[in-house]
Amino acid sequence: MVVVVRRARVRISGGCRTRRSNVVVDRSRIVFPRDTHEVTDMSGRISRRSFLRAVALGGGLGAVSAGSASAFPFDIDPLRPLMFSSPPIQPYRDRLPILPTTSGTSVDVQASSTLHQFHADLAPSPALAYSGADYLGATIEAHVDQPTMMAFRNAVTVHPFAVDFDTSLHGLSERDRTQVPTATHLHGGVNPPQFDGHPEQVFRPGEEYLHHLPNRQDAAGLWYHDHAMGVTRLNIYAGLVGLYLLRDDFDTGRADNPLGLPAGEFEVPLVLQEKMFTADGRQRIRSTPTVPQGSWEGGAVGDVGVVNGKVWPELDVARGLYRLRLVNAGSLSVWNLYFGNRMPFWVIGGDNGLLDAPVAVTRVRLSPAERVDLLVDFGALEPGSTVELCNDEPPPFQAALIGERTMPRFCRFRVGTARGYSGAPPATLRGGPGQPELLPPIPRPQVFRDVTLSQPSDVRLPPSIMSLNNLRYSTEDIELPRQGTVEQWNIVNATNDPHPVHLHLANFRVLGRQVIETLRLAFAAPQPPLGIRWTPSADAFTISPLLPAEPWERGFKDTVLANANSVTRIVVRFPTAESLGFDPDAVFGHGAHDAHGHGPGGVPRSLQGYVWHCHILDHEDHEMMLRYRTVA
C-alpha cells in the first residue's frame, strides 16, 4: 500500500497521516523461501518451523541489493516478501458513485456474474453483483411495519474466485466452483428463521426463493449480503453486498423529515471495503503467497481502499451538512476513521437505529459488519479545499507479522462553492415532539453466559482453525437461550486479534470491555482439544476497570467488536414469538448444503434456529460460527 501512495502523492488540505503498527518485525532480515515446499506442510499451510524461520532475526533480505529486486515476482514488494501488493494506483481519478435506490413492498434481488471497472486506469475485473448492477447492489428503502417481499434468484454463471474455493471447508465440493451456492442474509433484520439467510439454506444457479421480511423493528441502516456456508468470504468480496435503509415516520429520508436531518443528495451511503488487485486490474482474494491457491487463508487483507465500488474516489460536496451512512463491508480489518484535517463530526446512530442525541467525536472505530450514521459539516471549509476520510488502525497482529501495513485512506471530499443543507445538527433525535421514543435503559440480566473466541496456540499461516467455545460448527452443544429472557454475554477473546461478533435475530446493548490476562486464564483453565466446550469465566483475570461503550456503540447493535485479550460484555433480550409475530424456533426447509451431515436415510437435516459468528469472513467460513436456538 505504501508503494502505491508514494507514487501518487498529492497536495491536499486534509490529508491522511498514519501511525505504525505496534508489532515490530525487522523485515530487512526476513528469509524468503525458495519454493513452497519450504513453507508449507502436507496440509498446504505454512508450518510453525517455517514461519518462525521466516521471521527470525537472522540472515535474509539484508543481503539482497536494490539491483536484485527483479528476482521477486512483480506483485511482491521485496520489503514485504510474504505479502502480495497491488500495482501503483493513482488516488482520486474516479468520482464516488452514488448507489442506485429501489423501494416498494416487492423487490427483485438477482445475483449475477459481471465485469466491473474499479478504477479509470484498471481494466474491468470479473465480479458479482445484485439486481442488474455490475458491482454491489441497489440500496433498498423499506418502511417500518410494511413487509417487503424480496424475490431472490441465483443467476451466477462464473465465479471470479472459482479457483480459490477450498473444498475442505464444510462439505464444499468441486461442484461448487461451477454451481455456485448463494444465500442472502439481511444483516440486522429481525426475520423468521426461514427468511434469515441461514448459511446452509443455499440456492444454486437457476434457483429462486421468496424472502418475507416483516420490517417490525426500528428505523435503521441495515445491509444485505451473501451468507453461503464456506464461501461467504468469496461471494461478498466478489460483490454480493447492498444496503437496506429502513425508514419510519420520523426518519423518512425526505427533505421535510421531522428530525431535521439532511436528505436527498445530502444523505450519502458509503460502502467501505479493502482490496488487492493484480497488475491486469482483477480483484485478488489472496494476500500472501505462503498459502497455496485454493486453500483457506485465515484473513484476506487489502492495500487499496474501495468506496461504493471505486478505488479511492472523490466526491464533490456543497458547503453544508451531510449525512454519511457508513458500513464496513470489508473482509478482515477494523478501521479507526477520521478526517484528515481532524475536524469534528457527529455520530447520530449505529447498527440498529438512532441514538438519543448527536454526539460530537473526532473518530469512529468500525469493525467488519458494523454501521455508523454520521453528520459532517463541510460548511466551514473553503471552496476548492479537500479533506480525506482516513484510517490509522494498525493491522491485526498476525497480519502485521507478515508485513501488512495500515491502509491509510478511503476517499476524498472536494468542497464546492454552492451552499448545501444549511441546518445545524438537531439537539436531540429521540424523546421530543416529532421524534421516536428514547432508548430504554439497559435491562438487568437474568442469565449470565460466558462464551469464548480462541485459536490453537501454535503459530501457523493461516491459523489452523478459529473457534467459538472451542467447538466446531457441526456441534450439537449449542446455546439455548429462553425466549423473553435477558442475558449478559461475556465474550472472552483469548486471541491476539480483534473479532467482530454478530448475533442473528437478537439486538443487544454494549456494557463495556475489560482487559484480561489471557496467559493466567489459560494456565488456570487449560484449553481442551477442539470439540470440547471451553467457556471459562474471565472475571478473576481482568486487569482493567470496565471501559464503557464508545459513543457510537450506545444504541442497539447486532455486531460488537471483541478486542484482543479482553472480555466484552453485552446485554441481550431474546424476543418472544408473541412480540415477533413469528416462531423463532420453527423448523424449516432442508439445507441444500452438506455442512453438518444428514438425517436418517441420507435425507438432509431440517434446519432450526439462527447463527452467531465472527464477522471476519475467513473466520466465519472456517468454524468460527455456531448455531443457536431461542426456545420457549
C-alpha positions in Angstrom: 0.0 0.0 0.0 2.8 2.4 0.9 4.3 1.9 -2.6 1.1 2.9 -4.2 0.7 6.1 -2.2 4.3 7.3 -2.6 4.0 7.2 -6.3 0.8 9.1 -6.4 1.2 11.7 -3.6 -1.0 14.8 -4.0 -1.1 18.0 -2.0 -4.3 18.3 0.0 -5.6 20.4 2.8 -6.9 17.5 4.8 -4.6 14.6 4.1 -4.1 11.3 6.0 -1.2 10.5 8.3 -0.9 7.1 9.7 0.8 5.6 12.7 2.9 2.5 12.5 1.8 -0.9 13.9 2.9 -1.8 17.4 4.1 -5.1 16.0 7.8 -4.6 15.2 9.5 -7.0 12.8 12.8 -6.4 11.1 11.6 -7.1 7.6 15.1 -6.4 6.1 16.2 -9.7 7.6 13.2 -12.0 6.7 14.2 -15.1 4.8 12.0 -15.5 1.8 11.6 -19.2 0.9 12.9 -20.6 -2.3 9.8 -22.6 -3.1 6.5 -23.5 -1.4 7.9 -26.8 -0.1 10.0 -24.8 2.4 6.9 -23.1 3.9 4.0 -25.5 3.7 3.3 -28.8 5.4 1.3 -31.6 3.9 -1.9 -29.7 4.5 -0.8 -26.8 2.3 -0.4 -24.4 5.2 2.8 -22.8 6.4 4.3 -24.7 9.3 5.4 -23.3 12.7 9.0 -24.1 11.9 9.0 -22.4 8.5 7.0 -19.4 9.8 9.4 -18.8 12.7 12.3 -19.2 10.3 10.7 -16.6 8.0 10.5 -14.0 10.7 13.7 -15.0 12.5 16.1 -12.1 13.1 19.0 -13.6 11.3 20.2 -13.6 7.6 18.0 -12.9 4.7 17.0 -9.9 2.7 19.6 -7.7 4.2 21.9 -9.3 1.7 19.7 -8.6 -1.3 20.7 -5.4 -3.1 18.3 -3.0 -4.7 19.6 -4.2 -8.1 18.4 -7.7 -7.4 14.8 -6.7 -6.6 13.8 -8.0 -10.1 14.3 -11.5 -8.7 11.0 -11.1 -6.9 7.6 -11.5 -8.6 6.2 -8.2 -9.9 3.3 -8.3 -7.4 5.5 -8.9 -4.3 7.3 -5.9 -2.6 10.8 -7.1 -1.8 10.5 -5.3 1.6 7.4 -7.3 2.3 8.1 -10.7 0.7 5.3 -12.5 2.5 2.6 -10.2 1.0 1.2 -9.6 -2.4 0.8 -6.0 -3.4 -1.5 -4.1 -5.7 0.1 -2.2 -8.7 0.6 1.6 -8.3 -2.8 3.2 -8.5 -3.4 7.0 -8.5 -6.0 8.1 -5.9 -8.9 10.3 -6.8 -9.1 9.6 -10.6 -12.8 8.5 -10.2 -15.9 10.2 -8.9 -17.6 8.5 -6.0 -20.6 6.6 -7.3 -24.0 7.3 -5.7 -25.6 3.9 -5.4 -29.0 3.4 -7.1 -32.1 3.1 -4.9 -35.1 0.9 -5.1 -38.2 0.8 -2.9 -41.6 -0.8 -2.7 -43.2 -3.7 -1.0 -41.7 -6.1 -3.6 -38.1 -6.1 -4.8 -36.1 -8.4 -7.0 -32.6 -9.3 -6.0 -30.7 -11.4 -8.5 -27.1 -12.4 -8.1 -25.2 -12.4 -11.4 -21.7 -12.6 -12.8 -20.5 -9.3 -14.2 -17.5 -7.2 -15.2 -16.7 -4.1 -13.2 -14.1 -1.4 -13.6 -12.8 -0.4 -10.1 -10.5 2.5 -11.4 -10.1 4.5 -14.5 -6.6 3.0 -15.0 -7.6 -0.6 -14.4 -9.2 -3.0 -16.8 -12.6 -4.4 -16.0 -12.5 -7.2 -13.4 -14.8 -10.2 -13.1 -17.2 -9.6 -10.2 -20.6 -10.5 -8.8 -23.5 -8.1 -8.3 -27.1 -7.9 -7.4 -30.1 -6.7 -9.5 -28.6 -5.6 -12.7 -25.6 -3.6 -11.3 -22.1 -4.6 -12.3 -20.9 -4.4 -8.7 -22.7 -4.4 -5.3 -26.5 -4.0 -5.4 -29.1 -1.3 -5.2 -29.9 0.4 -1.9 -33.3 -0.9 -0.9 -35.6 1.5 1.0 -38.3 0.0 3.1 -40.7 1.3 5.8 -41.2 0.1 9.4 -44.2 -2.3 9.7 -44.7 -2.5 5.9 -43.4 -6.0 4.9 -41.1 -6.4 2.0 -41.2 -9.4 -0.3 -37.6 -9.9 -1.6 -37.6 -12.3 -4.6 -34.0 -13.7 -4.8 -32.6 -15.6 -7.8 -29.2 -17.1 -8.3 -28.1 -16.3 -11.8 -24.3 -16.7 -11.2 -22.7 -18.2 -14.2 -18.9 -17.8 -13.5 -17.4 -17.1 -10.1 -14.4 -14.7 -10.1 -12.7 -16.8 -7.5 -13.7 -20.3 -8.5 -10.0 -21.5 -8.2 -9.9 -20.1 -4.7 -12.7 -22.4 -3.3 -11.3 -24.5 -0.5 -13.2 -27.7 -0.9 -12.1 -29.0 2.5 -14.5 -26.5 4.2 -17.9 -27.5 5.4 -18.8 -30.1 2.8 -17.8 -27.9 -0.2 -17.0 -29.9 -3.4 -15.7 -29.4 -6.9 -19.4 -28.9 -7.9 -19.5 -25.6 -6.0 -16.9 -24.0 -8.3 -19.4 -24.0 -11.2 -22.7 -24.5 -9.4 -22.1 -21.6 -7.0 -24.1 -21.7 -3.8 -25.6 -18.4 -2.5 -27.7 -17.4 0.5 -29.0 -13.9 1.1 -29.0 -12.5 4.7 -30.5 -9.2 5.8 -27.9 -8.2 8.3 -29.6 -6.6 11.4 -33.0 -7.7 10.2 -35.4 -9.3 12.7 -36.8 -12.0 10.5 -38.3 -15.5 10.7 -35.6 -18.2 10.6 -36.6 -19.5 7.2 -36.1 -16.0 5.7 -32.9 -15.1 7.6 -30.4 -16.4 5.1 -29.3 -19.4 7.0 -25.8 -20.4 5.7 -27.0 -24.0 5.0 -30.1 -22.9 3.2 -28.3 -22.2 -0.1 -29.5 -21.8 -3.7 -27.8 -22.9 -6.8 -27.8 -21.2 -10.2 -31.4 -21.1 -11.6 -33.0 -21.5 -8.2 -35.3 -18.8 -6.6 -36.5 -18.0 -3.1 -39.0 -15.5 -1.8 -38.0 -13.8 1.5 -40.8 -12.3 3.6 -39.2 -9.5 5.6 -41.7 -8.1 8.3 -39.7 -4.9 9.0 -41.1 -4.9 12.6 -38.2 -3.0 14.1 -36.8 0.5 14.5 -35.7 2.5 11.5 -32.0 1.7 10.8 -29.3 1.3 8.3 -29.2 -2.5 7.6 -27.4 -4.3 4.8 -27.9 -7.4 2.8 -25.1 -9.8 1.7 -24.3 -13.3 0.8 -24.1 -15.9 3.6 -23.5 -19.2 1.9 -21.6 -21.7 4.1 -17.9 -21.9 3.3 -17.9 -19.3 0.5 -19.2 -16.2 2.2 -15.8 -14.5 2.1 -15.6 -15.2 -1.7 -19.1 -14.1 -2.5 -19.0 -10.9 -0.5 -15.6 -9.9 -1.7 -16.7 -10.5 -5.3 -19.5 -8.0 -4.8 -22.7 -9.5 -3.3 -23.4 -6.6 -0.9 -26.2 -4.0 -0.8 -27.7 -1.5 1.7 -31.2 -1.7 3.2 -32.4 1.6 4.7 -35.4 1.0 6.9 -37.4 4.3 7.2 -40.2 5.4 9.6 -42.5 8.4 10.1 -39.6 10.3 11.7 -36.6 9.3 9.7 -38.4 9.5 6.4 -35.5 10.2 4.0 -37.3 13.2 2.7 -36.2 16.9 3.0 -39.2 17.7 5.3 -38.4 14.9 7.8 -39.4 15.8 11.4 -35.9 15.1 12.7 -34.3 17.9 10.6 -31.7 15.5 9.1 -30.0 16.1 5.7 -31.8 14.1 3.0 -31.8 13.6 -0.8 -28.4 14.4 -2.3 -27.1 15.3 1.2 -27.6 11.8 2.5 -24.8 9.6 1.1 -24.4 5.8 1.8 -20.8 4.7 1.8 -19.9 1.0 1.4 -16.3 0.8 2.6 -14.0 -2.1 1.5 -10.4 -3.0 1.3 -9.0 -4.9 -1.7 -5.9 -6.1 -3.6 -5.6 -6.1 -7.3 -3.5 -7.9 -9.9 -1.5 -6.0 -12.5 -4.2 -6.5 -15.0 -6.9 -5.0 -12.8 -8.5 -8.1 -11.4 -9.6 -8.4 -7.8 -7.3 -10.6 -5.8 -8.7 -12.5 -2.9 -5.3 -13.9 -1.8 -3.0 -11.6 0.2 0.0 -13.9 0.8 2.0 -16.3 -1.4 2.7 -18.5 1.6 -0.8 -20.0 1.3 -1.4 -22.1 -1.9 -4.2 -21.0 -4.1 -7.4 -22.9 -3.3 -6.6 -23.0 0.4 -8.3 -21.1 3.2 -6.1 -18.2 4.2 -7.3 -17.0 7.5 -8.0 -13.4 6.6 -7.8 -11.6 3.3 -6.3 -8.1 3.9 -6.2 -5.3 1.4 -3.9 -2.4 0.5 -6.4 -0.3 -1.5 -9.5 1.5 -0.2 -12.7 1.0 -2.2 -15.9 3.0 -1.6 -19.1 2.2 -3.4 -17.1 0.1 -5.9 -14.4 2.6 -6.8 -10.8 2.8 -5.7 -10.0 6.0 -3.7 -12.8 8.0 -5.2 -13.6 11.7 -4.8 -17.0 13.3 -4.0 -17.8 16.9 -4.8 -19.7 18.3 -1.8 -21.6 21.6 -1.2 -20.8 23.8 1.8 -23.2 22.5 4.4 -24.2 19.5 6.5 -24.2 15.9 5.1 -25.5 12.7 6.5 -23.0 9.9 5.7 -24.1 6.3 6.3 -21.1 4.0 6.5 -20.8 0.2 6.5 -17.6 -1.7 7.0 -18.2 -4.3 4.2 -14.6 -5.5 4.4 -13.3 -9.0 5.0 -10.9 -8.5 7.9 -9.8 -5.1 9.1 -11.0 -2.8 11.8 -10.8 0.8 10.8 -10.2 3.9 13.0 -11.8 6.5 10.8 -11.2 10.3 11.0 -11.0 13.3 8.7 -7.5 14.4 7.5 -7.9 17.8 9.0 -9.1 16.3 12.3 -12.4 18.2 12.1 -15.1 17.1 14.5 -18.3 15.5 13.3 -21.4 13.9 14.9 -22.5 10.3 15.4 -26.3 10.0 15.3 -26.7 6.3 15.0 -25.3 2.8 14.8 -26.2 -0.7 13.7 -29.9 -0.7 14.7 -31.0 2.9 14.7 -30.6 6.4 16.1 -29.1 7.5 19.3 -31.0 9.7 21.7 -28.9 12.8 20.6 -26.0 13.5 18.3 -22.5 13.0 19.9 -19.6 15.1 18.7 -16.4 13.0 18.0 -13.2 13.2 16.0 -13.0 9.5 15.2 -15.1 6.3 15.0 -13.8 2.7 15.1 -15.6 0.4 12.8 -15.2 -3.3 12.5 -16.5 -5.6 9.7 -20.3 -5.6 9.5 -20.7 -2.6 11.8 -22.6 0.5 10.6 -22.4 4.1 11.7 -24.6 7.1 10.9 -22.7 10.4 10.8 -23.4 14.2 10.3 -20.5 16.0 8.8 -20.4 19.8 8.3 -18.4 20.9 5.2 -19.7 24.4 5.6 -16.7 25.8 7.4 -14.2 24.6 4.7 -13.1 27.0 1.9 -14.3 26.4 -1.6 -11.8 24.3 -3.5 -10.4 22.7 -0.4 -10.3 18.9 0.1 -10.4 16.6 3.0 -9.8 12.9 3.1 -11.6 10.1 5.1 -8.6 8.4 6.7 -7.8 5.3 8.7 -4.9 4.8 11.2 -5.8 1.5 12.7 -2.8 -0.8 12.8 -3.3 -4.2 11.0 -4.2 -7.2 13.1 -1.4 -8.9 15.0 -0.9 -11.9 12.7 -1.3 -9.8 9.5 1.4 -7.3 10.8 3.8 -10.2 11.5 4.0 -11.0 7.7 4.2 -7.3 6.7 0.7 -5.9 6.4 0.5 -2.2 6.8 -2.2 0.3 7.6 -4.4 1.1 4.6 -4.5 4.9 5.2 -7.4 6.4 3.2 -10.7 5.7 1.6 -12.0 8.7 -0.3 -11.7 12.5 -0.6 -14.3 15.2 -0.4 -13.8 18.3 -2.6 -15.7 21.4 -1.4 -17.5 23.5 -4.0 -18.9 27.0 -4.0 -22.6 26.1 -3.7 -24.4 26.2 -0.4 -25.9 22.9 0.6 -28.0 21.9 3.6 -27.8 24.8 5.9 -29.4 23.4 9.0 -27.5 22.6 12.2 -27.3 19.2 13.8 -30.5 18.6 15.8 -30.2 18.9 19.5 -32.0 15.6 20.1 -33.1 12.7 18.0 -35.4 10.9 20.4 -37.9 11.8 23.1 -39.1 15.1 21.8 -42.1 16.2 19.6 -42.0 14.5 16.2 -39.3 12.1 17.4 -39.3 8.4 18.3 -39.2 7.3 21.9 -36.0 7.5 24.0 -33.8 4.4 24.0 -34.9 2.3 27.0 -32.5 1.7 29.9 -30.3 -1.3 29.6 -32.3 -4.1 31.4 -30.9 -6.1 34.3 -29.7 -9.5 33.2 -31.4 -12.7 34.4 -28.8 -15.1 33.0 -25.1 -14.7 32.7 -23.4 -16.6 29.8 -19.6 -16.9 29.1 -18.6 -17.5 25.5 -15.1 -17.7 24.1 -13.2 -16.8 20.9 -10.0 -18.8 20.5 -7.5 -20.5 18.2 -4.7 -23.1 18.8 -1.6 -21.7 20.4 0.8 -22.9 17.6 1.9 -20.3 15.1 0.7 -21.1 11.6 -0.2 -19.2 8.5 -3.1 -19.4 8.2 -4.1 -20.3 11.7 -5.1 -23.9 11.8 -8.6 -23.0 12.9 -10.6 -20.3 14.7 -13.4 -21.3 17.0 -16.3 -20.2 19.3 -16.4 -22.0 22.6 -13.7 -24.4 21.2 -16.4 -26.1 19.2 -17.0 -26.9 15.5 -20.0 -25.6 13.6 -21.5 -29.1 13.4 -21.7 -29.5 17.2 -25.0 -30.2 18.9 -23.7 -28.4 22.0 -25.3 -25.0 21.2 -26.6 -22.1 23.2 -30.3 -22.4 24.0 -31.5 -19.0 25.5 -35.1 -18.8 26.5 -37.5 -16.5 24.7 -38.2 -13.4 26.8 -35.2 -13.6 29.0 -32.4 -11.0 29.3 -28.9 -12.4 29.2 -25.5 -10.9 29.7 -23.0 -12.4 27.3 -19.4 -12.2 28.4 -17.4 -12.6 25.2 -13.9 -13.7 26.2 -11.5 -13.1 23.4 -8.4 -15.2 24.2 -6.6 -14.4 20.9 -4.2 -11.6 19.9 -6.5 -10.2 17.3 -9.9 -8.4 17.5 -13.0 -10.2 16.3 -16.4 -8.6 15.5 -19.2 -10.9 16.9 -22.6 -10.8 15.2 -25.8 -12.3 16.5 -28.6 -13.1 14.1 -32.2 -12.1 15.2 -31.4 -10.5 18.5 -30.3 -7.0 19.1 -28.3 -6.0 22.1 -26.7 -3.2 24.1 -22.9 -2.9 24.9 -22.0 -2.6 28.6 -18.2 -2.3 28.0 -14.9 -4.1 27.9 -12.2 -5.2 30.3 -8.6 -6.3 29.5 -7.7 -9.8 30.7 -4.5 -11.7 31.5 -5.0 -14.4 28.9 -2.0 -16.4 29.9 -3.2 -16.7 33.5 -6.6 -17.7 32.3 -5.1 -20.4 30.1 -3.0 -21.7 32.9 -6.0 -21.8 35.3 -8.3 -23.3 32.7 -6.3 -25.1 30.0 -8.0 -25.3 26.6 -9.0 -28.8 25.8 -8.9 -30.4 22.4 -11.1 -28.9 19.7 -14.6 -30.2 20.0 -14.8 -30.0 23.8 -16.6 -26.9 25.2 -14.3 -24.3 26.7 -16.1 -21.4 28.2 -14.2 -20.3 31.4 -15.2 -17.1 33.2 -12.6 -14.3 32.8 -13.8 -12.4 35.9 -10.8 -13.5 38.0 -8.4 -12.4 35.3 -9.4 -8.8 34.5 -6.7 -6.2 34.8 -8.7 -3.0 34.0 -11.9 -1.4 35.0 -15.0 -1.8 32.8 -14.4 0.6 29.9 -17.8 1.9 28.8 -19.2 1.6 25.3 -17.9 4.1 22.8 -20.3 6.9 21.8 -21.1 5.2 18.5 -22.0 1.9 20.4 -24.6 3.3 22.8 -27.7 2.3 20.8 -29.0 -1.1 19.8 -26.5 -3.2 18.0 -26.2 -6.6 16.2 -22.4 -6.7 15.9 -19.8 -5.9 18.6 -16.0 -5.7 18.4 -14.4 -8.0 20.9 -10.9 -6.6 21.4 -7.9 -8.9 21.7 -7.2 -10.3 25.1 -10.4 -8.7 26.5 -13.8 -9.6 27.8 -16.6 -7.7 26.0 -19.9 -7.6 27.9 -23.3 -7.2 26.1 -26.9 -7.5 27.3 -29.3 -9.3 25.0 -33.1 -9.6 25.3 -34.2 -12.7 23.3 -37.6 -11.8 21.9 -40.7 -14.0 22.2 -42.8 -15.5 19.4 -45.6 -13.2 20.5 -43.6 -10.0 20.3 -42.1 -11.1 17.0 -45.2 -12.3 15.3 -43.5 -15.5 14.2 -41.9 -18.5 15.9 -38.2 -18.0 16.1 -37.7 -21.7 16.9 -39.6 -23.1 13.9 -38.2 -26.0 11.9 -37.8 -25.1 8.3 -36.7 -26.4 5.0 -33.8 -28.7 4.3 -30.3 -27.4 4.0 -29.1 -27.8 0.4 -25.6 -27.5 1.9 -23.8 -30.6 3.3 -22.4 -28.6 6.3 -23.4 -30.8 9.3 -24.4 -34.1 7.9 -27.7 -35.8 7.1 -30.5 -37.4 9.0 -31.9 -41.0 8.7 -31.8 -42.4 5.2 -29.4 -39.8 4.0 -32.0 -37.0 3.8 -30.6 -33.5 4.6 -31.4 -32.5 8.1 -34.2 -29.9 8.7 -32.9 -26.6 9.9 -33.8 -24.8 13.1 -32.7 -21.6 14.8 -30.1 -18.9 13.9 -26.4 -18.5 14.0 -23.9 -16.3 15.8 -20.4 -15.8 14.4 -17.2 -13.8 13.9 -17.7 -11.4 11.0 -14.1 -11.7 9.8 -15.3 -13.5 6.7 -12.5 -16.1 6.6 -13.1 -16.9 10.2 -16.8 -17.3 9.7 -16.2 -19.6 6.8 -14.0 -21.9 8.8 -15.6 -22.9 12.1 -15.9 -19.5 13.9 -19.7 -19.8 13.6 -22.2 -21.7 15.8 -25.9 -22.3 15.6 -28.2 -21.3 18.4 -31.9 -21.6 19.2 -34.1 -19.4 21.3 -36.5 -21.8 22.9 -40.0 -21.3 24.5 
